[in-house]
Amino acid sequence: MSLSPITLIAPGTTSDRVAGSAQSDRVQQVAQLTKALYPADRQEKFLELQAEVETLFSQLQALQRVRV
């Protein structure tokens, strides 16, 4: 009986991927719903605001990691 090598994964790596995938799915769903509900100019503004929120959230997460 041979043992397979153990692979070490950094803490948070798997959950980060899962969270990123779930967020990506959510963003796609929101984009589809937005297209159906709003005129083009409002869609554009919504997507700009959504991108800004995601950027700010990423910056906040980075700051929290630095402080921990």
PyMOL Python script that loads the backbone (N, CA, C, O; Angstrom):
from pymol import cmd

cmd.read_pdbstr("""\
ATOM      1  N   MET A   1       0.853  -1.184   0.000  1.00  0.00           N
ATOM      2  CA  MET A   1       0.000   0.000   0.000  1.00  0.00           C
ATOM      3  C   MET A   1       0.888   1.233   0.000  1.00  0.00           C
ATOM      4  O   MET A   1       1.716   1.395   0.897  1.00  0.00           O
ATOM      5  N   SER A   2       0.731   2.110  -0.993  1.00  0.00           N
ATOM      6  CA  SER A   2       1.541   3.323  -1.048  1.00  0.00           C
ATOM      7  C   SER A   2       0.685   4.520  -0.676  1.00  0.00           C
ATOM      8  O   SER A   2      -0.517   4.554  -0.942  1.00  0.00           O
ATOM      9  N   LEU A   3       1.319   5.489  -0.062  1.00  0.00           N
ATOM     10  CA  LEU A   3       0.623   6.702   0.348  1.00  0.00           C
ATOM     11  C   LEU A   3       0.850   7.791  -0.689  1.00  0.00           C
ATOM     12  O   LEU A   3       1.959   7.959  -1.195  1.00  0.00           O
ATOM     13  N   SER A   4      -0.197   8.520  -0.996  1.00  0.00           N
ATOM     14  CA  SER A   4      -0.054   9.629  -1.924  1.00  0.00           C
ATOM     15  C   SER A   4       0.509  10.833  -1.171  1.00  0.00           C
ATOM     16  O   SER A   4       0.293  10.961   0.034  1.00  0.00           O
ATOM     17  N   PRO A   5       1.224  11.712  -1.864  1.00  0.00           N
ATOM     18  CA  PRO A   5       1.792  12.878  -1.190  1.00  0.00           C
ATOM     19  C   PRO A   5       0.689  13.803  -0.662  1.00  0.00           C
ATOM     20  O   PRO A   5      -0.406  13.871  -1.221  1.00  0.00           O
ATOM     21  N   ILE A   6       0.997  14.492   0.398  1.00  0.00           N
ATOM     22  CA  ILE A   6       0.056  15.434   0.998  1.00  0.00           C
ATOM     23  C   ILE A   6       0.282  16.805   0.386  1.00  0.00           C
ATOM     24  O   ILE A   6       1.416  17.273   0.278  1.00  0.00           O
ATOM     25  N   THR A   7      -0.796  17.433  -0.008  1.00  0.00           N
ATOM     26  CA  THR A   7      -0.725  18.783  -0.560  1.00  0.00           C
ATOM     27  C   THR A   7      -1.216  19.759   0.499  1.00  0.00           C
ATOM     28  O   THR A   7      -2.327  19.624   1.011  1.00  0.00           O
ATOM     29  N   LEU A   8      -0.391  20.731   0.820  1.00  0.00           N
ATOM     30  CA  LEU A   8      -0.777  21.738   1.797  1.00  0.00           C
ATOM     31  C   LEU A   8      -1.418  22.914   1.083  1.00  0.00           C
ATOM     32  O   LEU A   8      -0.922  23.385   0.059  1.00  0.00           O
ATOM     33  N   ILE A   9      -2.516  23.377   1.635  1.00  0.00           N
ATOM     34  CA  ILE A   9      -3.226  24.513   1.063  1.00  0.00           C
ATOM     35  C   ILE A   9      -3.217  25.629   2.084  1.00  0.00           C
ATOM     36  O   ILE A   9      -3.510  25.409   3.259  1.00  0.00           O
ATOM     37  N   ALA A  10      -2.881  26.819   1.638  1.00  0.00           N
ATOM     38  CA  ALA A  10      -2.862  27.971   2.539  1.00  0.00           C
ATOM     39  C   ALA A  10      -4.263  28.224   3.073  1.00  0.00           C
ATOM     40  O   ALA A  10      -5.244  28.047   2.352  1.00  0.00           O
ATOM     41  N   PRO A  11      -4.363  28.639   4.334  1.00  0.00           N
ATOM     42  CA  PRO A  11      -5.683  28.909   4.909  1.00  0.00           C
ATOM     43  C   PRO A  11      -6.452  29.936   4.082  1.00  0.00           C
ATOM     44  O   PRO A  11      -5.907  30.960   3.669  1.00  0.00           O
ATOM     45  N   GLY A  12      -7.720  29.640   3.853  1.00  0.00           N
ATOM     46  CA  GLY A  12      -8.571  30.583   3.133  1.00  0.00           C
ATOM     47  C   GLY A  12      -8.554  30.413   1.625  1.00  0.00           C
ATOM     48  O   GLY A  12      -9.382  31.002   0.930  1.00  0.00           O
ATOM     49  N   THR A  13      -7.625  29.619   1.106  1.00  0.00           N
ATOM     50  CA  THR A  13      -7.509  29.498  -0.346  1.00  0.00           C
ATOM     51  C   THR A  13      -8.769  28.902  -0.962  1.00  0.00           C
ATOM     52  O   THR A  13      -9.318  29.458  -1.913  1.00  0.00           O
ATOM     53  N   THR A  14      -9.227  27.779  -0.429  1.00  0.00           N
ATOM     54  CA  THR A  14     -10.406  27.121  -0.976  1.00  0.00           C
ATOM     55  C   THR A  14     -11.643  27.979  -0.807  1.00  0.00           C
ATOM     56  O   THR A  14     -12.435  28.120  -1.739  1.00  0.00           O
ATOM     57  N   SER A  15     -11.817  28.554   0.371  1.00  0.00           N
ATOM     58  CA  SER A  15     -13.008  29.372   0.599  1.00  0.00           C
ATOM     59  C   SER A  15     -12.987  30.622  -0.270  1.00  0.00           C
ATOM     60  O   SER A  15     -14.040  31.084  -0.710  1.00  0.00           O
ATOM     61  N   ASP A  16     -11.797  31.178  -0.524  1.00  0.00           N
ATOM     62  CA  ASP A  16     -11.699  32.346  -1.397  1.00  0.00           C
ATOM     63  C   ASP A  16     -12.171  31.995  -2.805  1.00  0.00           C
ATOM     64  O   ASP A  16     -12.879  32.773  -3.444  1.00  0.00           O
ATOM     65  N   ARG A  17     -11.772  30.814  -3.281  1.00  0.00           N
ATOM     66  CA  ARG A  17     -12.181  30.395  -4.624  1.00  0.00           C
ATOM     67  C   ARG A  17     -13.691  30.183  -4.685  1.00  0.00           C
ATOM     68  O   ARG A  17     -14.346  30.596  -5.641  1.00  0.00           O
ATOM     69  N   VAL A  18     -14.234  29.537  -3.660  1.00  0.00           N
ATOM     70  CA  VAL A  18     -15.675  29.284  -3.620  1.00  0.00           C
ATOM     71  C   VAL A  18     -16.430  30.603  -3.551  1.00  0.00           C
ATOM     72  O   VAL A  18     -17.412  30.797  -4.268  1.00  0.00           O
ATOM     73  N   ALA A  19     -15.977  31.509  -2.695  1.00  0.00           N
ATOM     74  CA  ALA A  19     -16.631  32.818  -2.564  1.00  0.00           C
ATOM     75  C   ALA A  19     -16.537  33.590  -3.872  1.00  0.00           C
ATOM     76  O   ALA A  19     -17.504  34.229  -4.287  1.00  0.00           O
ATOM     77  N   GLY A  20     -15.379  33.536  -4.524  1.00  0.00           N
ATOM     78  CA  GLY A  20     -15.207  34.225  -5.804  1.00  0.00           C
ATOM     79  C   GLY A  20     -16.126  33.665  -6.867  1.00  0.00           C
ATOM     80  O   GLY A  20     -16.698  34.411  -7.661  1.00  0.00           O
ATOM     81  N   SER A  21     -16.268  32.349  -6.882  1.00  0.00           N
ATOM     82  CA  SER A  21     -17.152  31.710  -7.853  1.00  0.00           C
ATOM     83  C   SER A  21     -18.609  32.085  -7.595  1.00  0.00           C
ATOM     84  O   SER A  21     -19.354  32.388  -8.527  1.00  0.00           O
ATOM     85  N   ALA A  22     -19.008  32.063  -6.336  1.00  0.00           N
ATOM     86  CA  ALA A  22     -20.385  32.432  -5.985  1.00  0.00           C
ATOM     87  C   ALA A  22     -20.650  33.889  -6.329  1.00  0.00           C
ATOM     88  O   ALA A  22     -21.726  34.240  -6.814  1.00  0.00           O
ATOM     89  N   GLN A  23     -19.660  34.732  -6.074  1.00  0.00           N
ATOM     90  CA  GLN A  23     -19.818  36.156  -6.377  1.00  0.00           C
ATOM     91  C   GLN A  23     -19.923  36.351  -7.888  1.00  0.00           C
ATOM     92  O   GLN A  23     -20.727  37.155  -8.359  1.00  0.00           O
ATOM     93  N   SER A  24     -19.119  35.622  -8.640  1.00  0.00           N
ATOM     94  CA  SER A  24     -19.170  35.731 -10.094  1.00  0.00           C
ATOM     95  C   SER A  24     -20.537  35.313 -10.622  1.00  0.00           C
ATOM     96  O   SER A  24     -21.091  35.968 -11.505  1.00  0.00           O
ATOM     97  N   ASP A  25     -21.079  34.225 -10.083  1.00  0.00           N
ATOM     98  CA  ASP A  25     -22.407  33.775 -10.486  1.00  0.00           C
ATOM     99  C   ASP A  25     -23.454  34.839 -10.158  1.00  0.00           C
ATOM    100  O   ASP A  25     -24.339  35.125 -10.965  1.00  0.00           O
ATOM    101  N   ARG A  26     -23.339  35.421  -8.961  1.00  0.00           N
ATOM    102  CA  ARG A  26     -24.295  36.441  -8.536  1.00  0.00           C
ATOM    103  C   ARG A  26     -24.221  37.663  -9.450  1.00  0.00           C
ATOM    104  O   ARG A  26     -25.247  38.229  -9.826  1.00  0.00           O
ATOM    105  N   VAL A  27     -23.003  38.060  -9.802  1.00  0.00           N
ATOM    106  CA  VAL A  27     -22.818  39.226 -10.682  1.00  0.00           C
ATOM    107  C   VAL A  27     -23.464  38.966 -12.039  1.00  0.00           C
ATOM    108  O   VAL A  27     -24.104  39.855 -12.602  1.00  0.00           O
ATOM    109  N   GLN A  28     -23.301  37.763 -12.564  1.00  0.00           N
ATOM    110  CA  GLN A  28     -23.913  37.433 -13.849  1.00  0.00           C
ATOM    111  C   GLN A  28     -25.433  37.456 -13.764  1.00  0.00           C
ATOM    112  O   GLN A  28     -26.103  37.944 -14.674  1.00  0.00           O
ATOM    113  N   GLN A  29     -25.977  36.925 -12.668  1.00  0.00           N
ATOM    114  CA  GLN A  29     -27.432  36.925 -12.506  1.00  0.00           C
ATOM    115  C   GLN A  29     -27.966  38.354 -12.405  1.00  0.00           C
ATOM    116  O   GLN A  29     -28.982  38.694 -13.012  1.00  0.00           O
ATOM    117  N   VAL A  30     -27.267  39.181 -11.632  1.00  0.00           N
ATOM    118  CA  VAL A  30     -27.684  40.577 -11.477  1.00  0.00           C
ATOM    119  C   VAL A  30     -27.622  41.295 -12.817  1.00  0.00           C
ATOM    120  O   VAL A  30     -28.519  42.070 -13.147  1.00  0.00           O
ATOM    121  N   ALA A  31     -26.580  41.047 -13.582  1.00  0.00           N
ATOM    122  CA  ALA A  31     -26.439  41.694 -14.889  1.00  0.00           C
ATOM    123  C   ALA A  31     -27.591  41.303 -15.816  1.00  0.00           C
ATOM    124  O   ALA A  31     -28.131  42.147 -16.532  1.00  0.00           O
ATOM    125  N   GLN A  32     -27.963  40.024 -15.798  1.00  0.00           N
ATOM    126  CA  GLN A  32     -29.079  39.574 -16.639  1.00  0.00           C
ATOM    127  C   GLN A  32     -30.387  40.226 -16.212  1.00  0.00           C
ATOM    128  O   GLN A  32     -31.161  40.684 -17.053  1.00  0.00           O
ATOM    129  N   LEU A  33     -30.634  40.269 -14.908  1.00  0.00           N
ATOM    130  CA  LEU A  33     -31.860  40.897 -14.415  1.00  0.00           C
ATOM    131  C   LEU A  33     -31.878  42.391 -14.709  1.00  0.00           C
ATOM    132  O   LEU A  33     -32.916  42.955 -15.055  1.00  0.00           O
ATOM    133  N   THR A  34     -30.725  43.018 -14.568  1.00  0.00           N
ATOM    134  CA  THR A  34     -30.626  44.454 -14.806  1.00  0.00           C
ATOM    135  C   THR A  34     -30.955  44.769 -16.255  1.00  0.00           C
ATOM    136  O   THR A  34     -31.656  45.742 -16.534  1.00  0.00           O
ATOM    137  N   LYS A  35     -30.461  43.965 -17.172  1.00  0.00           N
ATOM    138  CA  LYS A  35     -30.743  44.186 -18.594  1.00  0.00           C
ATOM    139  C   LYS A  35     -32.242  44.116 -18.870  1.00  0.00           C
ATOM    140  O   LYS A  35     -32.766  44.861 -19.698  1.00  0.00           O
ATOM    141  N   ALA A  36     -32.916  43.226 -18.176  1.00  0.00           N
ATOM    142  CA  ALA A  36     -34.341  43.042 -18.407  1.00  0.00           C
ATOM    143  C   ALA A  36     -35.178  44.164 -17.783  1.00  0.00           C
ATOM    144  O   ALA A  36     -36.273  44.456 -18.263  1.00  0.00           O
ATOM    145  N   LEU A  37     -34.673  44.789 -16.721  1.00  0.00           N
ATOM    146  CA  LEU A  37     -35.484  45.725 -15.949  1.00  0.00           C
ATOM    147  C   LEU A  37     -35.239  47.198 -16.233  1.00  0.00           C
ATOM    148  O   LEU A  37     -36.143  48.012 -16.040  1.00  0.00           O
ATOM    149  N   TYR A  38     -34.058  47.563 -16.681  1.00  0.00           N
ATOM    150  CA  TYR A  38     -33.703  48.976 -16.755  1.00  0.00           C
ATOM    151  C   TYR A  38     -33.297  49.394 -18.167  1.00  0.00           C
ATOM    152  O   TYR A  38     -32.777  48.583 -18.933  1.00  0.00           O
ATOM    153  N   PRO A  39     -33.537  50.665 -18.509  1.00  0.00           N
ATOM    154  CA  PRO A  39     -33.048  51.194 -19.783  1.00  0.00           C
ATOM    155  C   PRO A  39     -31.514  51.232 -19.798  1.00  0.00           C
ATOM    156  O   PRO A  39     -30.875  51.145 -18.749  1.00  0.00           O
ATOM    157  N   ALA A  40     -30.942  51.360 -20.972  1.00  0.00           N
ATOM    158  CA  ALA A  40     -29.488  51.278 -21.160  1.00  0.00           C
ATOM    159  C   ALA A  40     -28.713  52.269 -20.289  1.00  0.00           C
ATOM    160  O   ALA A  40     -27.679  51.907 -19.728  1.00  0.00           O
ATOM    161  N   ASP A  41     -29.189  53.514 -20.164  1.00  0.00           N
ATOM    162  CA  ASP A  41     -28.435  54.492 -19.384  1.00  0.00           C
ATOM    163  C   ASP A  41     -28.401  54.126 -17.903  1.00  0.00           C
ATOM    164  O   ASP A  41     -27.396  54.343 -17.228  1.00  0.00           O
ATOM    165  N   ARG A  42     -29.499  53.574 -17.405  1.00  0.00           N
ATOM    166  CA  ARG A  42     -29.517  53.157 -15.996  1.00  0.00           C
ATOM    167  C   ARG A  42     -28.684  51.899 -15.779  1.00  0.00           C
ATOM    168  O   ARG A  42     -28.038  51.743 -14.742  1.00  0.00           O
ATOM    169  N   GLN A  43     -28.704  51.004 -16.763  1.00  0.00           N
ATOM    170  CA  GLN A  43     -27.865  49.809 -16.684  1.00  0.00           C
ATOM    171  C   GLN A  43     -26.402  50.206 -16.564  1.00  0.00           C
ATOM    172  O   GLN A  43     -25.667  49.673 -15.732  1.00  0.00           O
ATOM    173  N   GLU A  44     -25.991  51.145 -17.402  1.00  0.00           N
ATOM    174  CA  GLU A  44     -24.606  51.599 -17.403  1.00  0.00           C
ATOM    175  C   GLU A  44     -24.221  52.184 -16.045  1.00  0.00           C
ATOM    176  O   GLU A  44     -23.161  51.861 -15.510  1.00  0.00           O
ATOM    177  N   LYS A  45     -25.067  53.032 -15.492  1.00  0.00           N
ATOM    178  CA  LYS A  45     -24.786  53.647 -14.197  1.00  0.00           C
ATOM    179  C   LYS A  45     -24.742  52.582 -13.098  1.00  0.00           C
ATOM    180  O   LYS A  45     -23.869  52.616 -12.231  1.00  0.00           O
ATOM    181  N   PHE A  46     -25.679  51.645 -13.137  1.00  0.00           N
ATOM    182  CA  PHE A  46     -25.703  50.564 -12.156  1.00  0.00           C
ATOM    183  C   PHE A  46     -24.422  49.745 -12.213  1.00  0.00           C
ATOM    184  O   PHE A  46     -23.828  49.443 -11.177  1.00  0.00           O
ATOM    185  N   LEU A  47     -23.999  49.390 -13.405  1.00  0.00           N
ATOM    186  CA  LEU A  47     -22.781  48.589 -13.546  1.00  0.00           C
ATOM    187  C   LEU A  47     -21.542  49.358 -13.083  1.00  0.00           C
ATOM    188  O   LEU A  47     -20.629  48.770 -12.504  1.00  0.00           O
ATOM    189  N   GLU A  48     -21.509  50.668 -13.336  1.00  0.00           N
ATOM    190  CA  GLU A  48     -20.399  51.493 -12.847  1.00  0.00           C
ATOM    191  C   GLU A  48     -20.369  51.486 -11.315  1.00  0.00           C
ATOM    192  O   GLU A  48     -19.316  51.307 -10.703  1.00  0.00           O
ATOM    193  N   LEU A  49     -21.535  51.684 -10.712  1.00  0.00           N
ATOM    194  CA  LEU A  49     -21.612  51.682  -9.247  1.00  0.00           C
ATOM    195  C   LEU A  49     -21.266  50.311  -8.672  1.00  0.00           C
ATOM    196  O   LEU A  49     -20.599  50.210  -7.642  1.00  0.00           O
ATOM    197  N   GLN A  50     -21.719  49.272  -9.338  1.00  0.00           N
ATOM    198  CA  GLN A  50     -21.412  47.915  -8.885  1.00  0.00           C
ATOM    199  C   GLN A  50     -19.904  47.666  -8.920  1.00  0.00           C
ATOM    200  O   GLN A  50     -19.354  47.089  -7.982  1.00  0.00           O
ATOM    201  N   ALA A  51     -19.239  48.087  -9.976  1.00  0.00           N
ATOM    202  CA  ALA A  51     -17.793  47.926 -10.086  1.00  0.00           C
ATOM    203  C   ALA A  51     -17.080  48.720  -8.995  1.00  0.00           C
ATOM    204  O   ALA A  51     -16.099  48.249  -8.420  1.00  0.00           O
ATOM    205  N   GLU A  52     -17.572  49.918  -8.712  1.00  0.00           N
ATOM    206  CA  GLU A  52     -16.966  50.743  -7.664  1.00  0.00           C
ATOM    207  C   GLU A  52     -17.122  50.080  -6.293  1.00  0.00           C
ATOM    208  O   GLU A  52     -16.185  50.069  -5.495  1.00  0.00           O
ATOM    209  N   VAL A  53     -18.297  49.534  -6.026  1.00  0.00           N
ATOM    210  CA  VAL A  53     -18.535  48.845  -4.753  1.00  0.00           C
ATOM    211  C   VAL A  53     -17.601  47.639  -4.622  1.00  0.00           C
ATOM    212  O   VAL A  53     -17.017  47.422  -3.561  1.00  0.00           O
ATOM    213  N   GLU A  54     -17.460  46.867  -5.679  1.00  0.00           N
ATOM    214  CA  GLU A  54     -16.579  45.699  -5.643  1.00  0.00           C
ATOM    215  C   GLU A  54     -15.126  46.113  -5.401  1.00  0.00           C
ATOM    216  O   GLU A  54     -14.404  45.441  -4.665  1.00  0.00           O
ATOM    217  N   THR A  55     -14.699  47.209  -6.013  1.00  0.00           N
ATOM    218  CA  THR A  55     -13.336  47.709  -5.813  1.00  0.00           C
ATOM    219  C   THR A  55     -13.135  48.142  -4.370  1.00  0.00           C
ATOM    220  O   THR A  55     -12.123  47.806  -3.754  1.00  0.00           O
ATOM    221  N   LEU A  56     -14.083  48.877  -3.833  1.00  0.00           N
ATOM    222  CA  LEU A  56     -13.978  49.326  -2.444  1.00  0.00           C
ATOM    223  C   LEU A  56     -13.998  48.146  -1.478  1.00  0.00           C
ATOM    224  O   LEU A  56     -13.278  48.149  -0.480  1.00  0.00           O
ATOM    225  N   PHE A  57     -14.814  47.144  -1.768  1.00  0.00           N
ATOM    226  CA  PHE A  57     -14.875  45.966  -0.919  1.00  0.00           C
ATOM    227  C   PHE A  57     -13.540  45.219  -0.942  1.00  0.00           C
ATOM    228  O   PHE A  57     -13.071  44.754   0.097  1.00  0.00           O
ATOM    229  N   SER A  58     -12.935  45.105  -2.107  1.00  0.00           N
ATOM    230  CA  SER A  58     -11.618  44.452  -2.218  1.00  0.00           C
ATOM    231  C   SER A  58     -10.566  45.222  -1.424  1.00  0.00           C
ATOM    232  O   SER A  58      -9.723  44.622  -0.756  1.00  0.00           O
ATOM    233  N   GLN A  59     -10.617  46.547  -1.498  1.00  0.00           N
ATOM    234  CA  GLN A  59      -9.669  47.369  -0.740  1.00  0.00           C
ATOM    235  C   GLN A  59      -9.878  47.184   0.759  1.00  0.00           C
ATOM    236  O   GLN A  59      -8.909  47.107   1.515  1.00  0.00           O
ATOM    237  N   LEU A  60     -11.127  47.113   1.191  1.00  0.00           N
ATOM    238  CA  LEU A  60     -11.431  46.903   2.598  1.00  0.00           C
ATOM    239  C   LEU A  60     -10.911  45.558   3.077  1.00  0.00           C
ATOM    240  O   LEU A  60     -10.341  45.460   4.164  1.00  0.00           O
ATOM    241  N   GLN A  61     -11.104  44.525   2.276  1.00  0.00           N
ATOM    242  CA  GLN A  61     -10.588  43.196   2.636  1.00  0.00           C
ATOM    243  C   GLN A  61      -9.065  43.221   2.752  1.00  0.00           C
ATOM    244  O   GLN A  61      -8.506  42.621   3.669  1.00  0.00           O
ATOM    245  N   ALA A  62      -8.397  43.903   1.836  1.00  0.00           N
ATOM    246  CA  ALA A  62      -6.935  43.991   1.882  1.00  0.00           C
ATOM    247  C   ALA A  62      -6.476  44.708   3.142  1.00  0.00           C
ATOM    248  O   ALA A  62      -5.509  44.287   3.777  1.00  0.00           O
ATOM    249  N   LEU A  63      -7.152  45.774   3.505  1.00  0.00           N
ATOM    250  CA  LEU A  63      -6.811  46.501   4.735  1.00  0.00           C
ATOM    251  C   LEU A  63      -7.032  45.634   5.965  1.00  0.00           C
ATOM    252  O   LEU A  63      -6.229  45.664   6.898  1.00  0.00           O
ATOM    253  N   GLN A  64      -8.103  44.869   5.973  1.00  0.00           N
ATOM    254  CA  GLN A  64      -8.387  43.995   7.108  1.00  0.00           C
ATOM    255  C   GLN A  64      -7.310  42.920   7.237  1.00  0.00           C
ATOM    256  O   GLN A  64      -6.918  42.570   8.351  1.00  0.00           O
ATOM    257  N   ARG A  65      -6.830  42.394   6.115  1.00  0.00           N
ATOM    258  CA  ARG A  65      -5.766  41.380   6.164  1.00  0.00           C
ATOM    259  C   ARG A  65      -4.475  41.973   6.727  1.00  0.00           C
ATOM    260  O   ARG A  65      -3.757  41.305   7.470  1.00  0.00           O
ATOM    261  N   VAL A  66      -4.182  43.219   6.378  1.00  0.00           N
ATOM    262  CA  VAL A  66      -2.970  43.883   6.863  1.00  0.00           C
ATOM    263  C   VAL A  66      -3.043  44.096   8.367  1.00  0.00           C
ATOM    264  O   VAL A  66      -2.046  43.934   9.070  1.00  0.00           O
ATOM    265  N   ARG A  67      -4.204  44.454   8.854  1.00  0.00           N
ATOM    266  CA  ARG A  67      -4.380  44.749  10.283  1.00  0.00           C
ATOM    267  C   ARG A  67      -4.397  43.509  11.147  1.00  0.00           C
ATOM    268  O   ARG A  67      -4.108  43.589  12.341  1.00  0.00           O
ATOM    269  N   VAL A  68      -4.726  42.374  10.581  1.00  0.00           N
ATOM    270  CA  VAL A  68      -4.815  41.129  11.372  1.00  0.00           C
ATOM    271  C   VAL A  68      -3.484  40.544  11.607  1.00  0.00           C
ATOM    272  O   VAL A  68      -3.372  39.501  12.251  1.00  0.00           O
TER     273      VAL A  68
END
""", "prot")
cmd.dss("prot")
cmd.show_as("cartoon", "prot")
cmd.util.cbc("prot")
cmd.orient("prot")
